[in-house]
Amino acid sequence: MIDINVVEENVNKLSKRLDSLNIDSIFIEQDSKLERIFYNEEQLHELRSCAKLLVSMAIGIAIEDKMLIDGIPLSLDTKIYPSIEKLVDIKKQNNLLKVQKWTVRNLLTHTTGYESQMMSERYIKNIDKNELLDYALNYKIPFDVGTRFAYNNVEPFVLSVFFQETFGVNLKDYINEKIFKKLNIEEFEWDNYGNYCPASTGLYLKHTDFHKIGQLLLNNGKYNEVQIIPENWVREMSSIQLETPTAYKSERVLPKIGVGYYTFISRDGYIFRDGSNGQYIIVNKEKNLLITIMSSEKDMKKITEIFRNII
């Protein structure tokens, strides 16, 4: 069992050594026992890329529900382009040929062919949010589809656009109906990028509700014994779909060995999802362990240092 007192001692030591740590709260749940540490008053907190986890869960529900596209059920092999073709003029022939190959699976594993991140907040702050699809699909795509992992905010956003154009419902509203309401999450904020849910970022939840998302991951899609996310989908999104040697850093507490569907697979049975400024969902199913962290720390690697030699 993780000793909450040891964790708090580590936070205090690191805060002094690093001058600041900017932790807002830590929840640790093991064997159904939940411990909470609040350093700031609980309030709505931006999750940044942790929102991607909900996008993956929503796609899993839609596949399980056999939502139809021209009479054919949605699947991991569903092509994206037919649903977005009329929304954007892809001027580069090389890009067009690659986007036409994109499947749901490519978007969930960041294997669309981009070289690196080009759609985080700092890249798009001066771009009209109604023009993001045009910006993204006309940005250089140098690599073959399905061959290389490159972390990016493009893929969840394109999934959001695809989802809304295909099924006529904003992805945020679908997530609210299929996940939030079933978790009794009533208070959240998630503004659109233009007409579409950003999907990659922009979601605000309280830590108490954020932890419920982690419980879905820990408990194979169940919350209070109710199956909300299909069990087989949670297992699949929590398993390595692609190894990520370019993202692996052995010195990290949780090195990234591979990716699932918007999850990172690490050492010794740990899987996690992180977001800029230090939001974390960390799960180890063998240890029946869930850790969730809210912070405002720009240097994210400081945050997991709390748990060095503990997990």
C-alpha positions as CSV (number, residue, x, y, z in Angstrom):
1,M,0.0,0.0,0.0
2,I,1.2,3.5,-0.8
3,D,1.6,5.6,2.4
4,I,-0.1,8.9,1.9
5,N,2.2,10.5,4.5
6,V,5.3,9.5,2.6
7,V,3.8,11.1,-0.5
8,E,3.1,14.3,1.3
9,E,6.6,14.3,2.7
10,N,8.0,13.9,-0.8
11,V,5.8,16.8,-2.0
12,N,7.2,19.1,0.7
13,K,10.8,18.0,0.1
14,L,10.5,18.5,-3.6
15,S,8.7,21.8,-3.2
16,K,11.6,23.2,-1.1
17,R,14.3,21.7,-3.3
18,L,12.8,22.9,-6.6
19,D,11.6,26.2,-5.1
20,S,8.0,25.4,-6.3
21,L,5.9,22.5,-7.4
22,N,2.5,24.0,-7.9
23,I,0.5,20.9,-6.9
24,D,-3.2,21.5,-6.4
25,S,-4.4,18.1,-5.3
26,I,-3.5,14.4,-5.2
27,F,-5.9,11.4,-4.9
28,I,-4.6,7.9,-4.3
29,E,-6.9,4.9,-4.4
30,Q,-5.7,1.4,-3.7
31,D,-7.9,-1.6,-3.0
32,S,-10.9,0.7,-3.0
33,K,-9.5,2.9,-0.2
34,L,-9.3,6.5,-1.3
35,E,-7.0,9.1,0.2
36,R,-7.1,12.8,-0.8
37,I,-4.6,15.6,-0.4
38,F,-5.7,19.2,-1.2
39,Y,-3.2,22.0,-1.4
40,N,-5.7,24.4,-3.0
41,E,-9.5,24.7,-2.8
42,E,-11.2,22.3,-5.2
43,Q,-12.5,24.1,-8.3
44,L,-12.9,23.5,-12.0
45,H,-9.4,22.8,-13.4
46,E,-8.2,22.5,-17.0
47,L,-7.3,19.0,-17.9
48,R,-5.5,19.8,-21.2
49,S,-4.5,16.5,-22.9
50,C,-6.2,14.3,-20.3
51,A,-9.4,15.2,-22.3
52,K,-8.1,12.8,-25.0
53,L,-8.9,9.9,-22.7
54,L,-12.6,10.7,-22.9
55,V,-12.4,10.9,-26.7
56,S,-11.1,7.4,-26.8
57,M,-13.7,6.1,-24.4
58,A,-16.5,7.8,-26.5
59,I,-15.3,6.2,-29.7
60,G,-15.3,2.8,-27.9
61,I,-18.9,3.3,-26.9
62,A,-19.9,4.4,-30.4
63,I,-18.3,1.3,-31.9
64,E,-20.0,-0.9,-29.3
65,D,-23.3,0.7,-30.1
66,K,-22.7,0.0,-33.9
67,M,-23.4,3.6,-34.9
68,L,-23.9,3.5,-38.6
69,I,-22.1,5.3,-41.5
70,D,-24.0,4.7,-44.8
71,G,-25.4,1.5,-43.3
72,I,-22.0,0.3,-42.1
73,P,-21.1,0.1,-38.4
74,L,-18.3,2.4,-37.2
75,S,-15.1,0.5,-36.6
76,L,-11.4,1.1,-36.1
77,D,-10.9,0.7,-39.9
78,T,-13.5,3.3,-40.8
79,K,-12.0,5.9,-43.2
80,I,-12.2,9.5,-42.0
81,Y,-12.0,11.5,-45.2
82,P,-15.5,10.9,-46.7
83,S,-17.1,12.7,-43.7
84,I,-14.9,15.7,-43.8
85,E,-14.2,16.0,-47.6
86,K,-16.6,18.9,-48.1
87,L,-15.2,20.9,-45.2
88,V,-11.7,21.5,-46.4
89,D,-9.7,22.1,-49.5
90,I,-6.5,20.1,-49.2
91,K,-4.2,21.9,-51.6
92,K,-1.2,19.6,-51.3
93,Q,-1.7,16.4,-53.3
94,N,0.7,14.5,-51.0
95,N,-1.5,15.5,-48.0
96,L,-4.7,14.6,-49.7
97,L,-3.5,11.1,-50.6
98,K,-2.5,10.5,-46.9
99,V,-5.6,12.0,-45.4
100,Q,-7.7,9.7,-47.6
101,K,-6.0,6.7,-46.0
102,W,-6.6,7.9,-42.4
103,T,-8.7,5.5,-40.3
104,V,-10.1,5.8,-36.8
105,R,-7.2,3.6,-35.6
106,N,-4.6,6.0,-37.1
107,L,-6.2,8.9,-35.3
108,L,-6.3,7.0,-31.9
109,T,-2.7,6.0,-32.2
110,H,-1.2,9.3,-33.6
111,T,0.0,7.5,-36.7
112,T,-1.3,9.9,-39.3
113,G,2.1,10.9,-40.7
114,Y,2.9,14.2,-39.0
115,E,6.4,14.8,-37.8
116,S,5.7,16.4,-34.4
117,Q,3.2,18.5,-32.4
118,M,1.9,21.5,-34.4
119,M,-1.5,22.1,-32.9
120,S,-1.0,22.8,-29.2
121,E,-2.1,26.1,-27.8
122,R,1.1,28.0,-28.5
123,Y,0.9,27.0,-32.2
124,I,-2.7,28.0,-32.8
125,K,-3.2,31.0,-30.5
126,N,-3.3,33.4,-33.5
127,I,-5.3,31.1,-35.8
128,D,-9.1,31.5,-36.2
129,K,-10.6,28.4,-34.6
130,N,-12.9,28.1,-37.6
131,E,-9.9,27.6,-39.7
132,L,-8.2,24.9,-37.7
133,L,-9.2,22.0,-40.0
134,D,-7.8,23.8,-43.0
135,Y,-4.6,24.6,-41.0
136,A,-4.1,21.0,-39.9
137,L,-4.8,19.2,-43.1
138,N,-2.7,21.6,-45.2
139,Y,0.3,21.4,-42.8
140,K,3.2,19.2,-44.0
141,I,2.6,15.5,-43.5
142,P,6.0,13.9,-44.4
143,F,5.6,10.3,-43.2
144,D,3.6,7.4,-44.4
145,V,0.3,6.7,-42.7
146,G,0.4,4.0,-40.0
147,T,4.2,3.8,-39.8
148,R,5.3,6.3,-37.2
149,F,4.0,7.7,-33.9
150,A,4.1,11.4,-33.5
151,Y,2.2,12.9,-30.6
152,N,-0.2,15.7,-31.7
153,N,-3.5,17.5,-30.9
154,V,-4.6,17.2,-34.5
155,E,-5.9,13.6,-34.3
156,P,-8.5,14.0,-31.5
157,F,-9.7,17.3,-33.1
158,V,-10.2,15.6,-36.5
159,L,-12.0,12.7,-34.7
160,S,-14.3,15.3,-33.2
161,V,-15.0,16.9,-36.5
162,F,-15.5,13.5,-38.1
163,F,-17.9,12.4,-35.3
164,Q,-20.1,15.5,-35.5
165,E,-20.3,15.5,-39.3
166,T,-21.0,11.8,-39.4
167,F,-23.5,11.4,-36.6
168,G,-24.9,14.9,-36.2
169,V,-23.9,15.3,-32.6
170,N,-21.2,17.4,-31.0
171,L,-18.7,15.0,-29.3
172,K,-18.9,17.0,-26.1
173,D,-22.6,16.4,-25.9
174,Y,-22.1,12.7,-26.7
175,I,-19.5,12.4,-23.9
176,N,-21.9,14.3,-21.5
177,E,-24.8,11.9,-22.3
178,K,-22.8,8.7,-22.4
179,I,-20.2,9.2,-19.7
180,F,-20.6,12.4,-17.5
181,K,-24.3,11.9,-16.7
182,K,-23.6,8.2,-15.7
183,L,-20.8,9.3,-13.5
184,N,-23.0,12.0,-11.9
185,I,-20.7,14.7,-13.3
186,E,-22.9,17.8,-13.5
187,E,-20.4,20.7,-13.5
188,F,-17.9,21.1,-16.3
189,E,-16.8,23.5,-19.0
190,W,-15.7,22.7,-22.5
191,D,-16.0,25.4,-25.1
192,N,-15.9,24.7,-28.9
193,Y,-13.2,25.4,-31.4
194,G,-15.5,27.0,-33.9
195,N,-18.4,24.5,-34.3
196,Y,-16.6,21.5,-32.9
197,C,-15.5,20.2,-29.6
198,P,-11.7,20.7,-29.3
199,A,-11.3,17.1,-28.0
200,S,-7.6,17.5,-27.4
201,T,-7.9,20.1,-24.7
202,G,-10.1,22.8,-23.1
203,L,-12.0,20.6,-20.7
204,Y,-12.5,21.7,-17.1
205,L,-13.5,19.3,-14.3
206,K,-13.2,19.2,-10.5
207,H,-10.7,16.7,-9.2
208,T,-13.4,14.6,-7.6
209,D,-14.9,14.1,-11.0
210,F,-11.6,13.8,-12.8
211,H,-10.8,10.8,-10.5
212,K,-14.0,9.1,-11.7
213,I,-12.5,9.0,-15.2
214,G,-9.5,7.2,-13.8
215,Q,-11.8,4.8,-12.0
216,L,-13.3,3.8,-15.4
217,L,-9.8,2.9,-16.6
218,L,-8.9,1.0,-13.4
219,N,-12.2,-0.9,-13.2
220,N,-12.4,-1.9,-16.9
221,G,-15.1,0.6,-17.7
222,K,-17.3,0.1,-14.6
223,Y,-18.4,2.8,-12.2
224,N,-20.5,1.7,-9.1
225,E,-20.8,-1.7,-10.7
226,V,-22.4,-0.2,-13.9
227,Q,-20.6,-0.9,-17.2
228,I,-20.2,2.5,-18.8
229,I,-17.3,1.9,-21.2
230,P,-17.2,-1.5,-22.9
231,E,-14.8,-3.8,-21.0
232,N,-13.0,-5.1,-24.1
233,W,-12.5,-1.5,-25.3
234,V,-10.9,-0.4,-22.0
235,R,-8.6,-3.4,-22.1
236,E,-7.7,-2.6,-25.7
237,M,-7.1,1.1,-25.2
238,S,-4.9,0.2,-22.2
239,S,-2.7,-2.2,-24.2
240,I,0.3,-1.4,-26.4
241,Q,-0.9,-0.7,-29.9
242,L,2.5,0.7,-31.0
243,E,5.9,0.9,-29.3
244,T,7.2,4.5,-29.0
245,P,11.1,4.4,-28.9
246,T,11.3,8.1,-29.9
247,A,9.2,9.0,-26.8
248,Y,11.0,6.7,-24.3
249,K,13.2,8.4,-21.7
250,S,14.6,5.8,-19.2
251,E,15.3,8.4,-16.5
252,R,11.6,9.2,-16.1
253,V,9.6,7.7,-13.2
254,L,7.1,6.6,-15.9
255,P,8.9,6.2,-19.2
256,K,6.7,5.9,-22.3
257,I,7.2,2.4,-23.7
258,G,4.2,2.5,-26.1
259,V,0.7,3.8,-26.7
260,G,-2.8,2.5,-26.5
261,Y,-5.7,4.6,-27.6
262,Y,-4.7,8.0,-26.1
263,T,-3.0,6.2,-23.2
264,F,0.7,5.7,-22.6
265,I,2.0,2.3,-21.6
266,S,4.9,2.3,-19.1
267,R,6.9,-0.1,-17.0
268,D,5.7,-2.8,-14.5
269,G,2.1,-2.7,-15.5
270,Y,1.6,1.1,-15.3
271,I,-0.5,3.0,-17.8
272,F,-1.2,6.7,-17.7
273,R,-2.6,9.7,-19.3
274,D,-1.1,13.2,-18.8
275,G,-1.9,16.7,-19.6
276,S,0.2,19.9,-19.9
277,N,0.8,21.7,-16.5
278,G,0.8,18.3,-14.8
279,Q,-2.6,16.6,-14.8
280,Y,-2.2,12.8,-14.4
281,I,-4.2,9.6,-14.3
282,I,-1.9,6.8,-13.3
283,V,-3.2,3.2,-13.2
284,N,-1.8,-0.2,-12.2
285,K,-4.5,-2.8,-12.4
286,E,-2.3,-5.6,-10.9
287,K,-1.8,-3.4,-7.8
288,N,-5.4,-2.2,-7.9
289,L,-4.0,1.3,-7.8
290,L,-5.2,4.6,-9.2
291,I,-3.4,8.0,-8.7
292,T,-4.8,11.2,-10.1
293,I,-3.1,14.5,-9.9
294,M,-4.1,18.1,-10.5
295,S,-1.4,20.7,-10.8
296,S,-0.4,24.0,-12.4
297,E,3.2,23.0,-12.9
298,K,4.7,23.8,-16.3
299,D,7.6,21.5,-15.8
300,M,5.6,18.2,-15.8
301,K,8.5,15.9,-15.1
302,K,8.7,17.4,-11.6
303,I,5.3,16.0,-10.8
304,T,5.9,12.3,-11.1
305,E,9.2,12.7,-9.1
306,I,6.8,12.7,-6.1
307,F,6.4,8.9,-6.6
308,R,10.0,7.9,-7.4
309,N,10.8,4.7,-5.5
310,I,7.2,4.5,-4.3
311,I,5.5,3.2,-7.4
